[in-house]
Amino acid sequence: MLYYIDTIIGFFLRGEGCFVFMKKRAFEVYVAIGSSAGGFEALSELVALLPKKTGFFYFLAQHHARGEKTILADLLGRKSTIEVVLVQEGMIFKPDILYVLPPELKITIKNSRPKAVLEDLNLHMPIPNADFLFSELCTLKNSKVIAIVLSGSGTDGTKGMKAVKESDGITIAEFPQEAMFESMPKSAINAKLVDYVLSVKDIGARLAKLSSAFIDGTYITQEIPFDSIVKILHKEKQLDLFKYKEETINRRIEKRMKILNFVTIEEYAHYFKANDKEVDILNQEVLIGVTEFFRGTESFEALKNYMKKQLSSKAEYSEYRLWSVACSSGEEAYSLAILANEVSKELGKKLHIKIFATDIDDMALEKARIGDYKESSLKYVEKELIEKYFTKSEYGYRVVKALRDQIIFAHHNFLNNPPFINMDLISCRNVLIYLKSSTQSDVFSIFHYSLKNDGLLFLGSSESTLSSIDLFVTLDGKYRIYEKKAQERQTKFQIQIVNQYPKKLLSSGEESMQKLINPIEIEKHLHDDLFDYFSSGCLIIDRDYNIVYKKGNISYLNFSDGILSLNIFNNLDKILHYHMRIVINRVLVSNMKEESKFIQMESSQDEKFVKIIAQPFYVPSQKSMILISFKEIELEEFLLNGAILPSLSENTIISTLSSQVLEARNEIQNISDELLFSKQNMSMINAELQDSNEKLQSTVEELETSSEELQSSNEELLASLSSNRELQNKLSLILESSMDGILGLDTHSRHIFVNDKAAKMLGYSPEYLIGKSSHSTWHHTKQDGSYYPEDECPIVRTLLSGESARGEELFWRKDGSSFAVEFVRSPIVEDGKITGAVISFHDISEKKALEAQVKNEHEQMLLYLEVSGLIIVILDKNANIVSVNRAGCELLGLGRDEIVGLNWFDNFIDKQISSQVKQVFNDMINEKIGSISHYINKIVDANKTEHLVSWNNAMYRDENGNIIGIIAIGNDVTQEDSLTEELKISNLRYEQTFKTAQIGIAHVGLDGSWLDANDYLCKMLGYTKDELLKLTLQDITYADDVSTDLFYLERLLENKLNSFHGEKRYIHKNGDMIWISLSVVLLRDSSNKPLYFISIIQDISQLKLLMLELESKKNELENVIRFAPNPIMLYNDNGEILLINEAFEEITGYMPKEMATIDAWSEKALRAGDGLDLLNVEDLFKNN
């Protein structure tokens, strides 16, 4: 049993899983899948990979248009490894079947079993709804849920995944970069709810592994700290440490734990998750950057001999390609460049030397591109080589431009990214020793693929190719130089080369590639990066089936005379039309390599068979295309079940044709069904594309603006580069001549320059400190040994506030010792922005030691006389005052000389309690009782004012131990007692107001949770108090009002508003909508830290209804007046005309815009002589 447990835990720690286990128990597993736009493509791939006989229950919620019948189950059933069924009411669910929900049904839990019931189609949410499916399945007892989110728009699935995580379930999301629509998986990932982010092709394998764990009786409950750290680094920094040896990573983690004073890895993992800066720091620690020029000079001498043999066979002006893997800051890459140049000169050949130097440390790469190195870095470089390939600079030495131009420094992860190919030499030194053996084997496969025949592999002194002995020949075992061994077949490795661009091919309607494609660029892409190994011809077509590129002789293409058409079907042999169309359609759906069956060419005299191979093809800056090639085979070469294919009879041909007709029918049916499904979802996808198009258009405009700004900035930077370098050199001289340590920090508190004095005091080299975090390196611990939070660091504060100041702190050396420093911190400000800080410091350890000694002596002298804020009184055995401190004098209202000698009880104790207090005093003097703490009594000062004092009393003894008096230390608590009483009264008033108020009052947490609510509010919303306190503000807020609510709450938190008032809608427990008037204030503590919100809520639903009724009545009245047969005019007390009806307009001929007031109209009507001059118009209308 112990062996079994150790084996399982070890298996997970090696990266195959990331969890620890609990006691064995039986349970059912439900796999719930949610998808939307673009989900069909992902589902088609997933169902073909689902493991069989796992005992899992599978449910699928794919968004679908309301009111339309879904054929998704039929489509997926043709490709699935397990049975696919459309859910129906009353269905009993069985394991190992994929149940597809139609839009009119949903899954609910009744009697501890899932049941299909009718969905409310009036709900404003996508259906079938993944959130509801995930959450509902989580309510099942004795079961576990695996939630999977695939391609889709919106955020459906995120809320449900939260319920899955809370119920100890497992969550999986498709890679957003792979999904056709990334919104759904990206939303869940951003919410930190996803355990595994996988390609669709890997999800099936993950389900199979989980099934094995469940069958073994193990259950996943808690993530292993080591794996959680590795997963975060992989997500944030694209650094896959599961491929590295654990002991290598553990050493780096242990170093950080020691600096931060963490005892367990669990503590560090918790801190790591909560601090983004620690992710940056550990990432830098893990990146192993130890390198130097010609490291291992004897190894380079041995390499030189084999390089001579290589170059001697090279033609003049040919290209010599090298790849320096994990080049760090560039020393090794420049060493290879120097060596290659020297060998070519010795041979008298002019060659184009091209070196690719790659790493994942961007800071190291930037240093490499500049090419500046200290003199100490060149200790293994011969003097004549330094003179030839370096120029003297103030900093040290700089690599000459000609050598720098031969090297391309690029960010590249050789474990994950596609490799460089056609290499003559690969140098990968002292990297493989940190990788697992399985990863090493994969790396050797990559290197074998990348090298030309007879290409050289140069490894570190502790590395070898024993794990891949069939791929390389050992040339020099001592100095680790190997040669590629020729293989009959191309080396296979896991990294996908062709499918570098996982986004699906773009939809139809693209412009013809003929107008956009650059043939030179496509040729370069084929030659340099991808298809050198293709021996036969190939084609590249665009989405409109137009040929945009052709390579080699393709006998199946016959271009007609006259006007030339580039459509592939106008020029392709007709026998291949059907199969070509099928293969292209498959590629467009799967975005993967697809092949046809072998097709007999009837017109071929030699009875040839041909296979069509198609796959996605992408050239940067161009639109998506398809690469097509053909594989031919003669009849006599075509083996079937190990025998030569016999001559084809008439029956065989008929059988073949019949099978092809049947296959064609099936393909047509599949295409028809898929088109119908696509049509059903077109409106949903179209809306997503429209939104994406608007965002892209905005992005394009921003990029165009940025491009112009960058061009202008680049010109300015080039003009000032030389002068900046000169200034930097002068600054370096100044820094090195200073007697103080001087450090320069960037905005992330990382070192950008370090003078020798500072480096010496801290115990590091300047090169080591560059790029490292200052706080975590030498300012990580307080004097008491506790961790020093970075947000409390005054040096870091300078980067935020821009304040200059002096101070004293404790700095820590490399060896773990500390020393006191006096420092000056000043911000670096450029164009009004803080871009860093300068720290100048010197060691004051001796000064601090002297100060501590003096301070200690001084404190001893004042210890019994002056205690800040407390009253100290020393009484003799007769209660006469022997001594009193300053605080006591101030309280008693007399000077020290006036007080000393007075009897304490006769002068300062209230007469009513004097005898009682005196008895306690006498009991202490006579040792009847011991020292008394917290004895409270009243005293009277010289002004007859009473004070309530809390006393701590101790015996005052002489050198022989005899009691000679009492030392009393007191604290005036008069005001505290008064305030306590007032606070009780105030709290009582508030509680009564809160409980009895006829208006809703609530306390709301900063995260939107209900902290407290009065009875009136609970009744208003229909919840009991316990029910309401389990919800959040967002749960009961009408969906359209949530964003506005959150906006104003954020403004309160940012201190931009003191309060806010408004109207909004809540949802009653019964589902009704309630209109409320809301007033919110934010309560803060004495340090201005936000505590919680106080909300005053009034139900105004009835008021809203009355306003609606009033508006309706108003409209009715206006309509009655407007269409009345008699002329009617309405005006207010000021004579302003409000309304005239149509009859009035017809009779008078005046329109409303011609009459502003009754007086104006009267005057105009009388002047016009309309027959109204005999009437007093104004009186007429006023009387009506």
VOTIGU-47690 format. One record per residue (C-alpha): y, z, x; residue in one letter. Coordinates in steps of 0.2 Angstrom, whole numbers, plus 5000, padded with zeros to 4 digits. Layout:
VOTIGU-47690
YZXA;...
END
This chain:
VOTIGU-47690
500050005000M;501250045014L;500849875022Y;501249785006Y;502949875004I;503349835022D;502849655020T;503949625005I;505449715012I;505349615028G;505149455018F;506749485009F;507749545025L;507349385033R;508449295021G;507149235008E;507949354996G;509249494996C;508549634986F;507649804986V;506349854974F;505949984961M;504250054953K;503149924946K;503249894927R;502949744914A;504349644906F;504749474899E;505849354908V;507149244898Y;507949104908V;509549054898A;510448894904I;512248854899G;513048684902S;514448564895S;515248404901A;514148324914G;512748444910G;511548304906F;511448234923E;511148414931A;509848454917L;508948294920S;508748344938E;508348524935L;506948504921V;506048394933A;505948534946L;505548684934L;504048784940P;502548784928K;501548934921K;502849064926T;502749154909G;504649134907F;505549094891F;506848954893Y;508348924882F;509648794884L;511448804877A;512148624880Q;513848604871H;513748474858H;514948394844A;514848484828R;513948394813G;512948274824E;511048274827K;510548304845T;509248204854I;509448304870L;507648384868A;506848204868D;507848144883L;507448294894L;505648304888G;505348134896R;505848204913K;505248384912S;503848474920T;503648584905I;503648554886E;505448534879V;505648584860V;507248574849L;507448744841V;507248764822Q;507448904810E;506049024809G;505248964825M;504149084835I;504549064854F;503249044867K;503349054886P;503448904898D;504348794885I;506148744886L;507048774869Y;508548664866V;509848744854L;510548624842P;512448654837P;512048724820E;510948864827L;511049014838K;509849144845I;510049324839T;508949474842I;508049544827K;506549674828N;506649654847S;506249474846R;507349314848P;507649224832K;508549064827A;509849084814V;511348974807L;512848964818E;514648984810D;515248804813L;517048864809N;517248974825L;518448904837H;517248904852M;516048774860P;514348774853I;512948814856P;513848954865N;513149004882A;514149174882D;513349224865F;511649164871L;511749264888F;512449424879S;511149424865E;509649404876L;510249554886C;510049664871T;508149634872L;507149794877K;505949784891N;506549614897S;507549534910K;508749384909V;509049254922I;510749164917A;511048984924I;512748894923V;512848714926L;514148574925S;515448594912G;517248614907S;518048784902G;517448954906T;515948974894D;514549074902G;515749194912T;515849324899K;513949314896G;513549334915M;514549494915K;513349564902A;511849494912V;512449584928K;512749744918E;510949734912S;510249714929D;509949524927G;510049384939I;511449254939T;511349074946I;512748944947A;512748764952E;513748714967F;515548674960P;515648534973Q;514048454966E;514448474948A;515248334938M;516448464930F;516648614940E;517548734928S;516048824921M;515148864937P;516848894947K;517449024933S;515849124935A;515949124954I;517749164955N;517349314943A;516149374957K;514749374944L;513549254953V;512049304964D;511549134969Y;512648974971V;511348834973L;511148644972S;510248594956V;508748544967K;508648724974D;508648814957I;506848764952G;506248834969A;507248994967R;506449024949L;504748994957A;505149134970K;505749254957L;504149214947S;503149264962S;504049424964A;503849474945F;502049434946I;501849544961D;502549684950G;504249704959T;505949704951Y;507549664958I;508849794956T;510049814971Q;510749694984E;510349745002I;511949785011P;511549665026F;511249525014D;512849555004S;513849555020I;513049385026V;513249315008K;515149355008I;515349275026L;514449115020H;515549105004K;517149145012E;516949065030K;515448945027Q;514549035041L;512649045036D;512049195046L;510349195038F;509949065051K;510349185065Y;509249325072K;509649485063E;509749585079E;511249475085T;512149505068I;511749685067N;512549715085R;514149645079R;514049745062I;513649905072E;515149875083K;516349865068R;515450025060M;515850125076K;517650065076I;517850115058L;516850275059N;515550225046F;513850305048V;512850195036T;512850005033I;513050045015E;514750125018E;515249975028Y;514649845016A;515649935002H;517149925013Y;516849745018F;516749685000K;518449764996A;519449715012N;519749525015D;520449565032K;518849635038E;517949475033V;519149385045D;518849515059I;516949515057L;516949325057N;517849325074Q;516649455081E;515149355076V;515849195083L;515149205101I;516449135112G;515849165130V;516149015141T;516948955157E;517148795168F;515448735176F;514548895170R;512948895180G;513548775194T;511748735200E;511348675182S;512748555182F;512248495199E;510548455192A;511248375177L;512348265188K;510748185196N;510048135179Y;511748075173M;511847955188K;510147875182K;510847855165Q;512547785170L;511747665183S;510947565169S;512547555158K;513447395157A;515247385163E;516547445150Y;515147515139S;515347675129E;514547835136Y;514447965121R;514248155124L;514148295111W;514648475116S;513948585103V;514748755100A;516148715113C;517148865109S;518848855119S;518348695127G;517948745145E;516148665144E;516748505136A;518048475150Y;516748515163S;515648375155L;517048255155A;517448295174I;515648275178L;515548105169A;517148035177N;516548085194E;514848005192V;515547845185S;516747835200K;515347865212E;514447725204L;515947615204G;515847585186K;517247585173K;516547665157L;517347725140H;516847905140I;516947985123K;516548165120I;516348255103F;516648435106A;516348545090T;516448725084D;516748825068I;518148935077D;519748845073D;520748965084M;519648925099A;519748735095L;521648745095E;521648825112K;520448685118A;521548545112R;523048615121I;522048635137G;522948775145D;521948895156Y;522249035168K;521849015186E;520449145185S;519549025173S;519348895186L;518449005199K;516948885199Y;517948725199V;518148645217E;519848635224K;519848445224E;519348435206L;520748555201I;522048445210E;521348285202K;521048345184Y;522348485182F;524248515183T;525048675188K;525948765174S;526848925172E;525348995162Y;524048935174G;523348765174Y;523348625161R;522048485159V;522848315163V;523148205147K;521948065152A;520448195152L;521048275136R;521148095127D;519248075131Q;518848225120I;518848245101I;518848425096F;518348445078A;517848585066H;515948555063H;514448665059N;512948585067F;511848685056L;512548615040N;513548465043N;512948285046P;512648255065P;513448135077F;512247995081I;511947875096N;512248005108M;511847985127D;511948165130L;511948325120I;512548495128S;512048645118C;512048795130R;511748985125N;511848955107V;509948935102L;509549105108I;510449175094Y;509549075081L;507849105072K;506449005078S;506248905062S;508148865064T;507848815082Q;506548685076S;507748605064D;509048595077V;507948505089F;507548385075S;509348355073I;509648325091F;508148215092H;508948105078Y;510648105086S;510148055103L;509847875109K;508147835117N;508147915134D;509548025129G;509748195138L;509748365131L;510648505141F;510248685136L;510648855143G;509648955156S;508749055143S;508248915131E;506848785130S;506148655118T;504448735117L;504548745098S;504748555097S;503748495112I;503348335103D;505148285103L;505748305121F;505048275138V;505448405151T;506448335166L;506948495174D;506248655167G;507248775179K;508948705173Y;508448655156R;508648475156I;507648365143Y;507448185138E;507148115120K;505348065117K;505147905108A;504447915090Q;503647785080E;504547855064R;506347915062Q;506448105065T;506548195048K;507748345046F;508448445031Q;510248395032I;510748255020Q;511648115029I;511847995016V;512348105002N;513848185010Q;514948174995Y;514048264981P;515248224967K;514548094954K;515047914955L;516647884946L;516547814928S;516847634924S;518547554923G;518847564942E;519747424950E;518647294959S;518247354977M;518647184983Q;520447224981K;520347394990L;518947385003I;519347375021N;517847275030P;518247345047I;518147525040E;516547495032I;515747415047E;516347555058K;515647685046H;513947585046L;513947575065H;514547745070D;513947865058D;512547805047L;511547645047F;511147595065D;509347615062Y;509247485048F;508347335055S;508447225039S;509947165030G;510847265017C;512147245003L;513547354997I;514147334979I;515547414968D;515447484950R;515647304943D;514147244952Y;515247144964N;514647124982I;515947194994V;514947195010Y;513347105017K;512447135033K;511047025040G;510046885032N;509446925014I;508346785008S;508446844989Y;510346794989L;510746614985N;512646574983F;512946424972S;514146284976D;515946274969G;516946424964I;516046574972L;515646724961S;515246884970L;514346964956N;512547014963I;511646954947F;512446774949N;511746754966N;510146864966L;508446784963D;508046794944K;506346884947I;507347034954L;508647044940H;507747164929Y;507147284943H;508847274951M;509747334935R;508547474932I;508647544950V;510647534950I;510647624933N;509547764940R;510647784955V;512147804944L;511347934934V;510548034948S;511748004962N;510247994974M;509147874983K;508047764971E;506747634974E;505847504963S;503947474963K;503347324974F;503847164965I;502747004968Q;503846864972M;503146714962E;504046584971S;503446644988S;502146534997Q;501546685007D;501346794992E;502546924997K;503047084989F;504747164989V;505447334985K;507247364981I;508047524988I;509747584982A;510747744986Q;512547804984P;513747744998F;515447815001Y;516847775014V;518247895016P;519847835006S;518747714997Q;518047714979K;516147754976S;514947614980M;513047574981I;512047524996L;510647414993I;509247355005S;507547265003F;505847315010K;504647165011E;502747165014I;501447025015E;499947025003L;498647055017E;499647205022E;499747285005F;498447415004L;497847484988L;496647644988N;496247595006G;495647415002A;496447245004I;497147184987L;496047044980P;496746884974S;497646904957L;496646834943S;497446774926E;496846934918N;497647034931T;499346944929I;499246964910I;498947154913S;500347164925T;501547074914L;501047184899S;501347344909S;503047274914Q;503447244896V;502947414891L;503947484906E;505447384900A;505347454883R;505247624889N;506747604900E;507747524886I;507247664874Q;507847794888N;509447704891I;509747684872S;509447874869D;510547924884E;511947804878L;511847894861L;511948064869F;513348004879S;514247944864K;514048114855Q;514848204870N;516148074874M;517548164865S;517248324875M;517048234892I;518648124888N;519648274885A;519148344902E;519448184911L;521248174903Q;521648344909D;520948314926S;521948144927N;523548244923E;523248364936K;522848234949L;524348134945Q;525448294948S;524448324964T;524748144970V;526648164967E;526648324977E;525648254991L;526848104992E;528248224994T;527348335006S;526948175016S;528748135018E;529148305023E;527748315036L;528248155044Q;530048215046S;529448385053S;528248295065N;529648205072E;530648355075E;529248455082L;528848315095L;530648315100A;530648505103S;528948525111L;529348505129S;530848625128S;529748745119N;528448745132R;529748775145E;530448925136L;528648995134Q;528448985153N;530049085156K;529549205142L;527849235151S;528649275167L;529749405159I;528349485150L;527249495165E;528749575175S;528949715162S;528349895166M;527949915148D;526449845139G;527049705127I;526049625113L;526449485101G;525649485084L;525549355070D;525749395052T;523949445051H;524249565065S;523149465077R;523649445095H;524649295100I;525149355117F;524749495128V;525449545145N;524349605159D;525149785158K;524649795140A;522849725143A;522649845158K;523150005148M;521949945133L;520549905145G;520349725139Y;520749555147S;522149455139P;521049315135E;519849425125Y;521249505114L;522049335109I;521549305091G;520849475088K;521549595076S;522649725084S;522349865071H;520449855072S;520449835091T;521549985097W;522350065082H;520850095070H;520650285071T;521850435068K;521950585080Q;520850685069D;519450555071G;519650485053S;519850305049Y;521650235050Y;521950125035P;522849965039E;524049985025D;524650145032E;524950075050C;526850075054P;526549925066I;525749825051V;527149885040R;528449795052T;527549625047L;527849665029L;529549745029S;530349675044G;531049845050E;531249885068S;530950065073A;530350175087R;528850285085G;527350375093E;525550335090E;523850355097L;523050195104F;521150175108W;520450095124R;518949985125K;517850125132D;518250225116G;519550345124S;521250365117S;523050395124F;524750435116A;526050305117V;527850285113E;528150115106F;529550005099V;529149885085R;530249735081S;529949585069P;529949405074I;531049315062V;531149125061E;532249035047D;532349205038G;530549225037K;529449355046I;528249255057T;527549405068G;528049555078A;528349615096V;527649785101I;528249865117S;527350025122F;527050145137H;525850285140D;526650465136I;524950565138S;525750685151E;527350705141K;526350745125K;525250875134A;526850965140L;527650955123E;526051025115A;526051175127Q;527851215123V;527651195105K;526151305105N;527051445113E;528551435102H;527451435086E;526551595092Q;528251685094M;528851635076L;527151645068L;527451815059Y;529251795056L;529551625050E;528351545038V;529251405029S;529651445011G;528751615010L;529451785010I;528851905024I;529152085023V;528452215035I;528452395028L;528052555037D;526852695030K;528352765020N;528752595012A;530352575023N;530752395028I;530352365046V;530652175047S;531052035035V;531151845038N;532551725032R;531751675016A;531551865011G;533451895015C;533951745004E;532851804990L;533551984991L;535351924993G;535752035009L;535752005027G;534352055038R;535352205046D;535752265028E;533952265023I;533052335037V;532852525035G;532952525016L;531552595005N;530652454997W;530252544981F;531952624979D;532952474981N;531952314976F;530652364963I;530952384945D;530952564940K;529752534925Q;528352474937I;528852564953S;527552704951S;526152584948Q;526552474963V;526852624974K;525152684970Q;524352524975V;525352534992F;524752704995N;522952664992D;523052525005M;523852635018I;522552765015N;521252635016E;520552664998K;520652484995I;520752335006G;521952195008S;522552124991I;522851944987S;523851864973H;524652024967Y;526051984956I;527552094951N;529352094948K;530752134961I;532552154959V;533852084971D;535552154977A;536352064961N;535052144949K;534251984946T;532351994943E;531151884952H;529251864949L;528351864966V;526551834970S;526051934985W;524651924999N;524552095008N;523752145025A;523652295035M;524852315050Y;523952405064R;524452465081D;523552435097E;522252565093N;521852495076G;522752625066N;523652575051I;525552585053I;526152485039G;525952335027I;526352155030I;526752075013A;526951885011I;527651834995G;528051674985N;529351664971D;528551604956V;529851644943T;530351464940Q;528551404940E;528151534926D;529651474916S;529151294918L;527351324914T;527851404897E;529051254893E;527651134898L;526451214885K;527751204871I;528151024876S;526350974876N;526051054859L;527450954852R;526850794859Y;525050824852E;525650864835Q;526750704835T;525250604842F;524050664829K;525150664813T;526250514816A;526250384802Q;526250244814I;524950184827G;525150274844I;523950234859A;523750264878H;523150104886V;522450094904G;523049974917L;521549864915D;521749854896G;520549994891S;520950114877W;521250284884L;521750374868D;522250324850A;522850424835N;521950424818D;523250314810Y;522950174823L;521050184821C;521150174802K;522350024804M;521049934814L;519549994805G;518650074819Y;518150254823T;519050334838K;517350324848D;517150134844E;518950094848L;518850184865L;517350074870K;518449914868L;519849844877T;521549774872L;520949604874Q;519449624863D;520449654847I;521949544851T;522049374843Y;521549244856A;523149144856D;524149304859D;523149364874V;524049274887S;525849324881T;525249504880D;524549494898L;526249414904F;527349554898Y;526149694904L;526149614922E;528049614921R;528049804917L;526849834931L;528049734943E;529449844937N;530349694930K;530449764913L;530649944907N;529849904890S;529449764879F;529449734860H;528649594849G;527549544835E;525749494838K;524049484829R;522549604830Y;520849574823I;520249704811H;518449764813K;517949664798N;518649504805G;520349504796D;521949464805M;523349604806I;525149564810W;525849714820I;527549754828S;527249814845L;528249924857S;527549964875V;528250064889V;527350104906L;527150284911L;527350314930R;527050474941D;528350554952S;528050424966S;528350284954N;526450244953K;525950164936P;524850284926L;524550204909Y;525450114895F;526050194879I;525950074864S;526850104847I;526049994834I;526649964816Q;525649864803D;526849724797I;525549614788S;526349654771Q;528049614777L;527449444784K;526649404767L;528249444758L;529249334770M;528049194767L;528149214748E;530049224750L;530049054759E;528948984746S;530049034732K;531548964741K;530748794743N;530248794725E;532048834720L;532748694731E;531548564724N;532048614706V;533848594710I;533648434720R;532748344706F;533748414691A;534448284679P;536148364680N;537348364695P;537248524704I;538148594720M;537748754729L;539048834740Y;539349014747N;540749134745D;541649044760N;541648884750G;540348804762E;539248674753I;537448724755L;536548594744L;536948454732I;535548364721N;535248184719E;536048174702A;537748234710F;537548104724E;537347964711E;538748014700I;540048054714T;539447934727G;539648074741Y;538348114753M;538148294760P;538748244777K;540348194770E;540748364762M;540848514773A;541748634760T;542148634742I;544048624746D;543748474757A;542748384744W;543948424730S;545448354740E;544448194745K;543848174727A;545648194719L;546448084732R;545147944729A;545547944710G;543747974704D;544348034687G;544148214692L;546048244694D;546148314677L;544948454681L;545148604692N;543548564702V;543448724711E;543548824696D;542248714687L;540948744701F;541348924703K;541148954684N;539448874685N;
END
